[in-house]
Amino acid sequence: MKLYYTPGVCSLAPHITLREAGLPFELEKVDIRAGKLASGEDFAPINGKGYVPALQLDNGELLTEGPAISQYIADLAPAAGLAPAAGTMDRYRLQEWLNFVSTEMHKGVGAFFNPAMTPEWRAAAMPRLTKRLTWLASQLEGRDYLMGNTFTIADAYLFTVLRWTKPTNIDLSPWPIFAAYSARVAARPHVAAAMQAEGIA
């Protein structure tokens, strides 16, 4: 398998998942702003959506969208325990978390990278994000990870998005639980290896 990635963006989540799963894979770096691979080749013919992550399977198929890729990887290595079994209530709980991180956190925090964001726009966006962060912090109380004491693909995704709060100047100090959570995830050897490989450790 080959993972098309850009350092530090949402492709970090399936990158972590691949390492946690213990599966063999290659990395292909993409400059998403230029739409080019490191070789200079255009990325558009590979993924017409123009963004990462994208996972090229061993049979030549391409799978896109981070939550789908991460679930696919987790299902290839069930012994790693990165996702509950398909069809169980716990699997639907995992999908609930993946959807929350994708639609509320990823899009919510990601919007702050927009260079066109004005102070007024930022002020208008913060109350909604604050509400989501407050709720999320309450859900982490008494838990090591989103699903309890077991690290899952949802944690790889949330960890990735929480990292974006620093470059976007979103203050997480009102919720100290996020610092503890992020440190816990970052201390995992496969997480550290993924960040080192991407040059963002």
N, CA, C and O of each residue as an XYZ file, in Angstrom:
804
protein
N       0.847     -1.194      0.000
C       0.000      0.000      0.000
C       0.882      1.243      0.000
O       2.017      1.232      0.478
N       0.328      2.297     -0.545
C       1.048      3.570     -0.563
C       0.120      4.667     -0.051
O      -0.997      4.834     -0.542
N       0.602      5.416      0.949
C      -0.167      6.523      1.490
C       0.365      7.830      0.928
O       1.541      8.158      1.091
N      -0.502      8.564      0.272
C      -0.168      9.910     -0.180
C      -0.486     10.856      0.968
O      -1.607     10.874      1.477
N       0.506     11.642      1.372
C       0.362     12.466      2.571
C       1.018     13.824      2.392
O       1.837     14.032      1.497
N       0.638     14.730      3.259
C       1.303     16.018      3.397
C       1.613     16.173      4.883
O       0.733     15.933      5.710
N       2.822     16.561      5.247
C       3.185     16.598      6.659
C       2.221     17.417      7.526
O       1.910     18.568      7.222
N       1.761     16.794      8.607
C       0.984     17.497      9.621
C      -0.489     17.695      9.342
O      -1.229     18.104     10.237
N      -0.940     17.417      8.128
C      -2.360     17.618      7.833
C      -3.130     16.355      8.212
O      -2.590     15.487      8.897
N      -4.378     16.243      7.777
C      -5.230     15.148      8.238
C      -4.738     13.766      7.822
O      -5.177     12.763      8.385
N      -3.837     13.696      6.848
C      -3.274     12.399      6.457
C      -2.407     11.800      7.557
O      -2.057     10.621      7.492
N      -2.053     12.599      8.572
C      -1.296     12.058      9.701
C      -2.086     10.958     10.406
O      -1.496      9.999     10.906
N      -3.410     11.084     10.453
C      -4.228     10.096     11.162
C      -4.117      8.697     10.538
O      -3.807      7.752     11.264
N      -4.354      8.518      9.231
C      -4.145      7.178      8.665
C      -2.686      6.745      8.668
O      -2.397      5.549      8.700
N      -1.759      7.705      8.634
C      -0.337      7.361      8.745
C      -0.079      6.707     10.110
O       0.568      5.663     10.192
N      -0.585      7.325     11.168
C      -0.464      6.736     12.509
C      -1.126      5.360     12.528
O      -0.578      4.407     13.082
N      -2.305      5.266     11.921
C      -3.054      4.016     11.922
C      -2.278      2.901     11.234
O      -2.262      1.771     11.722
N      -1.639      3.199     10.119
C      -0.837      2.192      9.422
C       0.280      1.665     10.316
O       0.547      0.464     10.352
N       0.919      2.566     11.028
C       2.012      2.143     11.912
C       1.485      1.361     13.110
O       2.083      0.362     13.510
N       0.375      1.806     13.683
C      -0.228      1.093     14.813
C      -0.695     -0.299     14.381
O      -0.645     -1.246     15.166
N      -1.143     -0.419     13.141
C      -1.632     -1.696     12.633
C      -0.496     -2.662     12.302
O      -0.712     -3.869     12.190
N       0.706     -2.127     12.146
C       1.851     -2.968     11.827
C       1.861     -3.469     10.401
O       2.436     -4.518     10.113
N       1.224     -2.725      9.501
C       1.141     -3.141      8.096
C       2.262     -2.514      7.274
O       2.690     -1.397      7.566
N       2.739     -3.216      6.253
C       3.753     -2.630      5.375
C       3.132     -1.568      4.465
O       2.036     -1.758      3.939
N       3.827     -0.469      4.286
C       3.318      0.598      3.423
C       4.460      1.490      2.966
O       5.547      1.497      3.545
N       4.178      2.239      1.912
C       5.089      3.268      1.424
C       4.450      4.627      1.675
O       3.229      4.744      1.777
N       5.290      5.648      1.773
C       4.816      7.023      1.891
C       5.168      7.785      0.629
O       6.275      7.657      0.107
N       4.229      8.576      0.142
C       4.470      9.458     -1.007
C       4.039     10.860     -0.609
O       2.857     11.122     -0.388
N       5.010     11.751     -0.521
C       4.747     13.122     -0.077
C       4.115     13.944     -1.193
O       4.511     13.863     -2.355
N       3.119     14.741     -0.802
C       2.397     15.584     -1.758
C       2.456     17.033     -1.305
O       2.199     17.339     -0.140
N       2.790     17.910     -2.217
C       2.658     19.354     -1.973
C       1.253     19.726     -2.431
O       1.014     19.937     -3.620
N       0.325     19.805     -1.475
C      -1.065     20.002     -1.886
C      -1.325     21.403     -2.428
O      -2.263     21.600     -3.200
N      -0.516     22.369     -2.039
C      -0.694     23.724     -2.591
C      -0.315     23.758     -4.067
O      -0.996     24.376     -4.886
N       0.776     23.086     -4.385
C       1.238     23.050     -5.783
C       0.576     21.930     -6.570
O       0.592     21.938     -7.800
N      -0.016     20.952     -5.853
C      -0.623     19.816     -6.540
C       0.391     18.888     -7.167
O       0.137     18.281     -8.208
N       1.560     18.782     -6.517
C       2.657     17.990     -7.085
C       3.193     16.981     -6.076
O       3.155     17.211     -4.867
N       3.690     15.868     -6.589
C       4.444     14.927     -5.777
C       5.876     15.451     -5.641
O       6.266     16.399     -6.322
N       6.642     14.831     -4.765
C       8.037     15.244     -4.581
C       8.820     15.099     -5.880
O       9.790     15.824     -6.104
N       8.409     14.170     -6.735
C       9.079     13.951     -8.018
C       8.765     15.035     -9.040
O       9.415     15.125    -10.081
N       7.745     15.874     -8.729
C       7.294     16.886     -9.667
C       6.078     16.454    -10.470
O       5.490     17.248    -11.204
N       5.706     15.182    -10.323
C       4.539     14.645    -11.030
C       3.258     15.288    -10.488
O       3.158     15.580     -9.296
N       2.284     15.504    -11.375
C       0.998     16.058    -10.954
C       0.245     15.057    -10.087
O       0.227     13.859    -10.367
N      -0.374     15.571     -9.035
C      -1.146     14.729     -8.127
C      -2.572     14.523     -8.630
O      -3.204     13.521     -8.296
N      -3.083     15.454     -9.424
C      -4.483     15.411     -9.873
C      -4.876     14.097    -10.558
O      -5.965     13.590    -10.290
N      -4.039     13.525    -11.428
C      -4.436     12.257    -12.047
C      -4.535     11.109    -11.038
O      -5.221     10.119    -11.292
N      -3.865     11.235     -9.918
C      -3.910     10.201     -8.885
C      -5.175     10.354     -8.063
O      -5.924      9.395     -7.878
N      -5.415     11.574     -7.565
C      -6.638     11.864     -6.817
C      -7.209     13.177     -7.321
O      -6.704     14.255     -7.005
N      -8.257     13.072     -8.100
C      -8.870     14.256     -8.697
C      -9.441     15.225     -7.685
O      -9.708     16.378     -8.023
N      -9.639     14.782     -6.434
C     -10.114     15.695     -5.387
C      -9.046     16.732     -5.033
O      -9.348     17.816     -4.535
N      -7.795     16.371     -5.303
C      -6.712     17.325     -5.110
C      -6.181     17.439     -3.696
O      -5.387     18.332     -3.402
N      -6.606     16.546     -2.818
C      -6.108     16.622     -1.440
C      -5.783     15.236     -0.899
O      -6.130     14.215     -1.493
N      -5.117     15.231      0.230
C      -4.753     13.997      0.921
C      -5.653     13.847      2.150
O      -6.260     14.818      2.604
N      -5.736     12.610      2.693
C      -4.997     11.416      2.329
C      -5.625     10.665      1.166
O      -6.807     10.807      0.854
N      -4.789      9.870      0.548
C      -5.246      8.909     -0.458
C      -4.397      7.665     -0.258
O      -3.182      7.753     -0.078
N      -5.035      6.522     -0.289
C      -4.333      5.258     -0.079
C      -4.454      4.409     -1.340
O      -5.551      4.033     -1.752
N      -3.310      4.117     -1.939
C      -3.298      3.224     -3.097
C      -3.179      1.795     -2.582
O      -2.209      1.452     -1.904
N      -4.157      0.971     -2.901
C      -4.184     -0.400     -2.420
C      -3.278     -1.282     -3.279
O      -2.868     -0.898     -4.375
N      -2.984     -2.443     -2.768
C      -2.096     -3.357     -3.484
C      -2.678     -3.808     -4.818
O      -1.939     -4.195     -5.724
N      -4.023     -3.758     -4.941
C      -4.648     -4.164     -6.209
C      -4.776     -2.999     -7.191
O      -5.358     -3.151     -8.265
N      -4.229     -1.830     -6.820
C      -4.242     -0.671     -7.699
C      -5.370      0.299     -7.450
O      -5.341      1.422     -7.953
N      -6.384     -0.117     -6.670
C      -7.484      0.801     -6.354
C      -6.992      1.934     -5.468
O      -5.998      1.801     -4.754
N      -7.713      3.058     -5.529
C      -7.397      4.202     -4.673
C      -8.558      4.436     -3.719
O      -9.715      4.492     -4.136
N      -8.241      4.570     -2.443
C      -9.241      4.863     -1.424
C      -8.943      6.246     -0.858
O      -7.800      6.545     -0.513
N      -9.974      7.092     -0.762
C      -9.790      8.441     -0.247
C     -10.697      8.679      0.956
O     -11.543      7.849      1.289
N     -10.506      9.816      1.594
C     -11.204     10.269      2.805
C     -10.663      9.544      4.043
O     -10.761      8.324      4.176
N     -10.092     10.346      4.933
C      -9.391      9.825      6.097
C     -10.142      8.801      6.929
O      -9.596      7.731      7.195
N     -11.389      9.083      7.360
C     -12.095      8.104      8.182
C     -12.317      6.765      7.472
O     -12.240      5.713      8.106
N     -12.589      6.794      6.167
C     -12.763      5.554      5.412
C     -11.443      4.795      5.317
O     -11.406      3.578      5.497
N     -10.369      5.513      5.036
C      -9.049      4.886      4.947
C      -8.669      4.246      6.281
O      -8.204      3.107      6.320
N      -8.870      4.981      7.367
C      -8.476      4.474      8.684
C      -9.277      3.236      9.065
O      -8.724      2.301      9.645
N     -10.580      3.212      8.748
C     -11.379      2.025      9.044
C     -10.925      0.838      8.195
O     -10.884     -0.296      8.671
N     -10.591      1.105      6.953
C     -10.093      0.033      6.083
C      -8.825     -0.576      6.670
O      -8.696     -1.797      6.757
N      -7.892      0.283      7.071
C      -6.630     -0.193      7.649
C      -6.897     -0.989      8.924
O      -6.344     -2.072      9.117
N      -7.748     -0.443      9.789
C      -8.049     -1.119     11.059
C      -8.640     -2.501     10.817
O      -8.342     -3.442     11.553
N      -9.474     -2.629      9.792
C     -10.103     -3.913      9.497
C      -9.126     -4.915      8.886
O      -9.364     -6.122      8.936
N      -8.029     -4.423      8.310
C      -6.993     -5.321      7.799
C      -6.187     -5.948      8.930
O      -5.586     -7.009      8.762
N      -6.178     -5.285     10.081
C      -5.374     -5.754     11.215
C      -6.219     -5.753     12.482
O      -5.942     -4.986     13.404
N      -7.246     -6.598     12.546
C      -8.153     -6.577     13.695
C      -7.466     -6.835     15.035
O      -7.921     -6.347     16.069
N      -6.380     -7.596     15.020
C      -5.686     -7.904     16.269
C      -5.082     -6.666     16.914
O      -4.796     -6.667     18.112
N      -4.885     -5.609     16.131
C      -4.321     -4.369     16.684
C      -5.333     -3.619     17.538
O      -4.957     -2.744     18.318
N      -6.619     -3.953     17.400
C      -7.648     -3.344     18.242
C      -7.909     -1.875     17.976
O      -8.307     -1.142     18.881
N      -7.693     -1.438     16.753
C      -7.849     -0.022     16.422
C      -9.286      0.373     16.122
O      -9.611      1.559     16.069
N     -10.149     -0.622     15.926
C     -11.577     -0.381     15.677
C     -12.353     -1.608     16.148
O     -11.918     -2.738     15.924
N     -13.496     -1.395     16.797
C     -14.334     -2.533     17.160
C     -14.832     -3.254     15.911
O     -14.803     -2.704     14.810
N     -15.281     -4.469     16.095
C     -15.748     -5.284     14.969
C     -16.935     -4.625     14.275
O     -17.788     -4.018     14.923
N     -16.979     -4.752     12.961
C     -18.098     -4.211     12.178
C     -19.410     -4.834     12.643
O     -19.478     -6.027     12.939
N     -20.443     -4.008     12.701
C     -21.760     -4.482     13.084
C     -22.054     -4.416     14.560
O     -23.197     -4.611     14.975
N     -21.031     -4.142     15.371
C     -21.252     -4.019     16.813
C     -21.635     -2.587     17.169
O     -21.361     -1.654     16.413
N     -22.270     -2.423     18.327
C     -22.622     -1.082     18.768
C     -21.385     -0.226     18.985
O     -21.396      0.975     18.717
N     -20.312     -0.854     19.473
C     -19.068     -0.103     19.666
C     -18.531      0.435     18.343
O     -17.924      1.505     18.311
N     -18.750     -0.301     17.250
C     -18.282      0.191     15.946
C     -19.068      1.442     15.557
O     -18.510      2.394     15.010
N     -20.364      1.428     15.843
C     -21.153      2.616     15.534
C     -20.752      3.781     16.418
O     -20.800      4.931     15.981
N     -20.356      3.503     17.663
C     -19.849      4.565     18.541
C     -18.551      5.152     17.967
O     -18.328      6.362     18.006
N     -17.718      4.278     17.444
C     -16.488      4.749     16.805
C     -16.820      5.637     15.609
O     -16.217      6.695     15.430
N     -17.780      5.206     14.794
C     -18.164      6.011     13.632
C     -18.776      7.340     14.067
O     -18.620      8.356     13.391
N     -19.465      7.322     15.189
C     -20.008      8.554     15.757
C     -18.867      9.523     16.078
O     -18.950     10.714     15.779
N     -17.803      8.997     16.690
C     -16.645      9.849     17.001
C     -15.956     10.339     15.731
O     -15.581     11.508     15.635
N     -15.790      9.450     14.761
C     -15.130      9.853     13.514
C     -15.917     10.968     12.819
O     -15.328     11.905     12.280
N     -17.234     10.865     12.835
C     -18.054     11.910     12.224
C     -17.959     13.216     13.002
O     -17.904     14.289     12.401
N     -17.938     13.140     14.315
C     -17.816     14.354     15.121
C     -16.475     15.039     14.862
O     -16.419     16.250     14.645
N     -15.397     14.251     14.886
C     -14.081     14.846     14.656
C     -14.004     15.442     13.250
O     -13.438     16.519     13.060
N     -14.569     14.744     12.273
C     -14.516     15.200     10.888
C     -15.318     16.477     10.654
O     -14.811     17.440     10.080
N     -16.571     16.477     11.101
C     -17.460     17.592     10.765
C     -17.367     18.767     11.730
O     -17.524     19.918     11.324
N     -17.113     18.485     12.999
C     -17.110     19.562     13.989
C     -15.705     20.063     14.331
O     -15.481     21.270     14.430
N     -14.756     19.133     14.511
C     -13.415     19.541     14.908
C     -12.523     19.863     13.697
O     -11.913     20.930     13.632
N     -12.459     18.930     12.746
C     -11.622     19.149     11.570
C     -12.058     20.418     10.826
O     -11.248     21.307     10.564
N     -13.326     20.484     10.498
C     -13.815     21.662      9.775
C     -13.790     22.907     10.665
O     -13.504     24.009     10.198
N     -14.092     22.719     11.944
C     -14.130     23.862     12.856
C     -12.768     24.491     13.069
O     -12.621     25.710     12.972
N     -11.767     23.668     13.359
C     -10.407     24.184     13.576
C      -9.768     24.542     12.238
O      -9.088     25.562     12.122
N      -9.987     23.709     11.237
C      -9.376     23.946      9.933
C      -9.733     25.283      9.321
O      -8.940     25.861      8.578
N     -10.928     25.782      9.630
C     -11.354     27.079      9.089
C     -10.432     28.217      9.515
O     -10.330     29.231      8.825
N      -9.764     28.047     10.650
C      -8.902     29.109     11.169
C      -7.584     29.222     10.412
O      -6.816     30.157     10.640
N      -7.318     28.287      9.521
C      -6.138     28.396      8.658
C      -6.399     29.320      7.468
O      -5.460     29.723      6.781
N      -7.660     29.655      7.220
C      -7.996     30.471      6.052
C      -7.346     31.847      6.166
O      -7.650     32.588      7.102
N      -6.457     32.208      5.237
C      -5.782     33.505      5.322
C      -6.732     34.689      5.164
O      -6.386     35.820      5.502
N      -7.922     34.422      4.650
C      -8.898     35.501      4.480
C      -9.707     35.758      5.753
O     -10.535     36.669      5.789
N      -9.471     34.960      6.796
C     -10.247     35.115      8.027
C      -9.959     36.469      8.668
O      -8.811     36.796      8.968
N     -11.009     37.243      8.872
C     -10.894     38.553      9.518
C     -11.082     38.392     11.027
O     -11.585     37.359     11.470
N     -10.690     39.386     11.823
C     -10.935     39.321     13.260
C     -12.419     39.138     13.584
O     -12.775     38.452     14.543
N     -13.272     39.755     12.779
C     -14.717     39.640     13.004
C     -15.195     38.212     12.737
O     -15.996     37.663     13.493
N     -14.697     37.623     11.660
C     -15.038     36.245     11.312
C     -14.560     35.304     12.419
O     -15.284     34.403     12.843
N     -13.344     35.529     12.869
C     -12.787     34.691     13.941
C     -13.642     34.793     15.204
O     -13.952     33.783     15.837
N     -14.018     36.013     15.562
C     -14.839     36.224     16.757
C     -16.199     35.538     16.625
O     -16.753     35.039     17.605
N     -16.724     35.520     15.412
C     -18.026     34.891     15.183
C     -17.928     33.362     15.218
O     -18.881     32.683     15.603
N     -16.764     32.821     14.811
C     -16.589     31.373     14.742
C     -16.236     30.751     16.087
O     -16.516     29.577     16.325
N     -15.620     31.541     16.969
C     -15.112     30.972     18.221
C     -16.188     30.415     19.153
O     -15.963     29.355     19.737
N     -17.345     31.063     19.330
C     -18.331     30.509     20.270
C     -18.768     29.092     19.922
O     -18.918     28.257     20.814
N     -18.972     28.810     18.648
C     -19.376     27.452     18.240
C     -18.260     26.459     18.555
O     -18.512     25.384     19.100
N     -17.022     26.826     18.207
C     -15.902     25.932     18.469
C     -15.708     25.740     19.977
O     -15.419     24.635     20.435
N     -15.866     26.812     20.733
C     -15.739     26.726     22.196
C     -16.758     25.754     22.775
O     -16.444     24.966     23.667
N     -17.970     25.817     22.261
C     -19.024     24.897     22.716
C     -18.639     23.458     22.431
O     -18.831     22.588     23.280
N     -18.095     23.189     21.237
C     -17.686     21.837     20.876
C     -16.519     21.363     21.747
O     -16.497     20.215     22.189
N     -15.564     22.238     21.987
C     -14.414     21.881     22.809
C     -14.819     21.597     24.247
O     -14.291     20.681     24.877
N     -15.748     22.375     24.759
C     -16.220     22.171     26.135
C     -16.901     20.812     26.265
O     -16.677     20.084     27.232
N     -17.727     20.482     25.288
C     -18.395     19.176     25.316
C     -17.376     18.053     25.193
O     -17.438     17.067     25.928
N     -16.435     18.203     24.261
C     -15.428     17.171     24.043
C     -14.605     16.942     25.306
O     -14.330     15.799     25.670
N     -14.214     18.018     25.970
C     -13.446     17.897     27.210
C     -14.219     17.101     28.251
O     -13.639     16.298     28.981
N     -15.517     17.320     28.320
C     -16.334     16.588     29.293
C     -16.375     15.096     28.983
O     -16.466     14.272     29.893
N     -16.309     14.754     27.708
C     -16.346     13.346     27.318
C     -15.039     12.623     27.627
O     -15.025     11.404     27.793
N     -13.951     13.369     27.704
C     -12.654     12.762     27.998
C     -12.406     12.581     29.491
O     -11.449     11.913     29.882
N     -13.245     13.162     30.314
C     -13.080     13.015     31.766
C     -13.113     11.537     32.152
O     -14.041     10.807     31.803
N     -12.084     11.118     32.875
C     -12.027      9.737     33.343
C     -11.660      8.722     32.283
O     -11.718      7.519     32.537
N     -11.285      9.179     31.103
C     -10.909      8.271     30.015
C      -9.493      8.573     29.545
O      -9.059      9.725     29.543
N      -8.790      7.541     29.153
C      -7.490      7.757     28.514
C      -7.673      8.171     27.056
O      -6.922      8.990     26.524
N      -8.701      7.578     26.418
C      -8.940      7.811     25.004
C     -10.440      8.007     24.761
O     -11.240      7.868     25.687
N     -10.818      8.322     23.543
C     -12.220      8.617     23.243
C     -13.157      7.459     23.544
O     -14.287      7.663     23.989
N     -12.683      6.241     23.300
C     -13.521      5.066     23.509
C     -13.297      4.419     24.875
O     -13.793      3.321     25.128
N     -12.558      5.085     25.748
C     -12.282      4.538     27.073
C     -10.794      4.367     27.289
O     -10.040      5.338     27.221
N     -10.364      3.140     27.549
C      -8.942      2.882     27.803
C      -8.220      2.319     26.593
O      -7.044      1.965     26.679
N      -8.918      2.233     25.461
C      -8.334      1.653     24.254
C      -8.128      2.721     23.189
O      -9.061      3.443     22.838
N      -6.917      2.820     22.680
C      -6.599      3.737     21.580
C      -7.244      3.215     20.298
O      -7.121      2.037     19.961
N      -7.930      4.106     19.592
C      -8.563      3.738     18.323
C      -8.191      4.743     17.235
O      -7.489      5.724     17.476
N      -8.682      4.465     16.040
C      -8.437      5.369     14.919
C      -9.036      6.752     15.163
O      -8.560      7.735     14.595
N     -10.062      6.844     15.990
C     -10.641      8.155     16.301
C      -9.646      9.015     17.072
O      -9.628     10.236     16.915
N      -8.826      8.392     17.894
C      -7.811      9.141     18.641
C      -6.704      9.648     17.723
O      -6.200     10.757     17.899
N      -6.329      8.828     16.745
C      -5.323      9.285     15.773
C      -5.823     10.538     15.058
O      -5.048     11.454     14.782
N      -7.118     10.571     14.762
C      -7.717     11.706     14.054
C      -7.832     12.922     14.970
O      -7.441     14.025     14.587
N      -8.361     12.731     16.166
C      -8.514     13.863     17.076
C      -7.157     14.453     17.448
O      -7.007     15.674     17.489
N      -6.176     13.610     17.716
C      -4.832     14.077     18.038
C      -4.295     14.966     16.920
O      -3.709     16.018     17.176
N      -4.502     14.530     15.684
C      -4.042     15.302     14.524
C      -4.689     16.685     14.495
O      -4.006     17.687     14.286
N      -5.997     16.741     14.703
C      -6.717     18.018     14.641
C      -6.350     18.925     15.810
O      -6.210     20.134     15.626
N      -6.192     18.371     16.996
C      -5.815     19.201     18.146
C      -4.448     19.849     17.955
O      -4.190     20.923     18.500
N      -3.572     19.210     17.188
C      -2.256     19.805     16.905
C      -2.395     21.121     16.142
O      -1.525     21.987     16.225
N      -3.492     21.267     15.400
C      -3.671     22.468     14.579
C      -4.027     23.697     15.412
O      -3.956     24.820     14.913
N      -4.405     23.502     16.662
C      -4.802     24.661     17.473
C      -3.615     25.576     17.766
O      -3.795     26.772     17.996
N      -2.416     25.024     17.757
C      -1.240     25.867     18.025
C      -0.965     26.838     16.880
O      -0.881     28.041     17.128
N      -0.817     26.370     15.626
C      -0.564     27.330     14.545
C      -1.731     28.271     14.259
O      -1.533     29.323     13.651
N      -2.939     27.915     14.685
C      -4.088     28.789     14.463
C      -4.395     29.672     15.686
O      -5.378     30.413     15.705
N      -3.529     29.571     16.699
C      -3.675     30.404     17.909
C      -5.024     30.224     18.608
O      -5.628     31.190     19.073
N      -5.480     28.984     18.673
C      -6.679     28.661     19.444
C      -6.215     28.218     20.828
O      -5.504     27.222     20.959
N      -6.610     28.945     21.837
C      -6.156     28.710     23.205
C      -6.917     27.553     23.842
O      -8.125     27.641     24.057
N      -6.210     26.475     24.140
C      -6.835     25.315     24.778
C      -6.652     25.311     26.294
O      -7.060     24.364     26.965
N      -6.042     26.362     26.835
C      -5.771     26.362     28.279
C      -7.021     26.249     29.160
O      -6.917     25.748     30.279
N      -8.206     26.698     28.696
C      -9.395     26.483     29.538
C      -9.746     25.003     29.715
O     -10.531     24.649     30.595
N      -9.164     24.144     28.879
C      -9.453     22.710     28.936
C      -8.130     21.945     29.071
O      -7.653     21.368     28.094
N      -7.540     21.936     30.259
C      -6.231     21.283     30.430
C      -6.239     19.796     30.096
O      -5.181     19.203     29.884
N      -7.401     19.201     30.049
C      -7.480     17.779     29.720
C      -6.948     17.496     28.316
O      -6.475     16.392     28.048
N      -7.020     18.480     27.418
C      -6.520     18.265     26.054
C      -5.001     18.132     26.024
O      -4.463     17.349     25.241
N      -4.305     18.893     26.872
C      -2.846     18.797     26.918
C      -2.430     17.414     27.404
O      -1.500     16.811     26.869
N      -3.125     16.920     28.419
C      -2.811     15.594     28.950
C      -3.124     14.510     27.922
O      -2.354     13.566     27.743
N      -4.249     14.656     27.259
C      -4.656     13.690     26.227
C      -3.643     13.671     25.074
O      -3.198     12.606     24.648
N      -3.292     14.843     24.584
C      -2.359     14.927     23.454
C      -0.992     14.362     23.825
O      -0.356     13.685     23.017
N      -0.542     14.640     25.047
C       0.748     14.104     25.487
C       0.701     12.583     25.565
O       1.675     11.911     25.226
N      -0.421     12.045     26.009
C      -0.592     10.594     26.117
C      -0.510      9.942     24.731
O       0.158      8.925     24.548
N      -1.201     10.548     23.763
C      -1.179      9.997     22.405
C       0.212     10.155     21.786
O       0.726      9.227     21.161
N       0.816     11.327     21.962
C       2.129     11.588     21.365
C       3.196     10.650     21.905
O       4.186     10.383     21.224
N       3.008     10.146     23.121
C       3.992      9.253     23.739
C       3.942      7.839     23.172
O       4.840      7.037     23.430
N       2.904      7.526     22.404
C       2.833      6.198     21.806
C       3.941      6.053     20.759
O       4.099      6.932     19.912
N       4.696      4.980     20.801
C       5.844      4.842     19.891
C       5.494      4.986     18.414
O       6.254      5.593     17.658
N       4.353      4.437     17.992
C       4.002      4.524     16.572
C       3.564      5.928     16.176
O       3.755      6.338     15.031
N       2.982      6.664     17.109
C       2.618      8.052     16.857
C       3.893      8.881     16.696
O       4.027      9.675     15.765
N       4.819      8.673     17.624
C       6.094      9.392     17.551
C       6.831      9.074     16.250
O       7.435      9.958     15.643
N       6.779      7.802     15.821
C       7.451      7.399     14.584
C       6.823      8.064     13.365
O       7.527      8.479     12.445
N       5.491      8.165     13.363
C       4.804      8.810     12.237
C       5.190     10.284     12.155
O       5.459     10.795     11.068
N       5.216     10.960     13.286
C       5.557     12.384     13.275
C       7.023     12.584     12.875
O       7.356     13.529     12.160
N       7.875     11.703     13.334
C       9.292     11.812     12.950
C       9.441     11.621     11.453
O      10.182     12.353     10.797
N       8.731     10.631     10.910
C       8.804     10.362      9.471
C       8.321     11.539      8.641
O       8.810     11.765      7.535
N       7.358     12.293      9.173
C       6.817     13.450      8.463
C       7.607     14.731      8.744
O       7.336     15.778      8.158
N       8.584     14.634      9.646
C       9.394     15.805      9.973
C       8.689     16.818     10.826
O       8.999     18.008     10.759
N       7.721     16.363     11.650
C       6.940     17.293     12.482
C       7.039     16.954     13.958
O       6.261     17.461     14.766
N       7.996     16.097     14.317
C       8.126     15.677     15.715
C       8.538     16.871     16.583
O       8.701     16.726     17.795
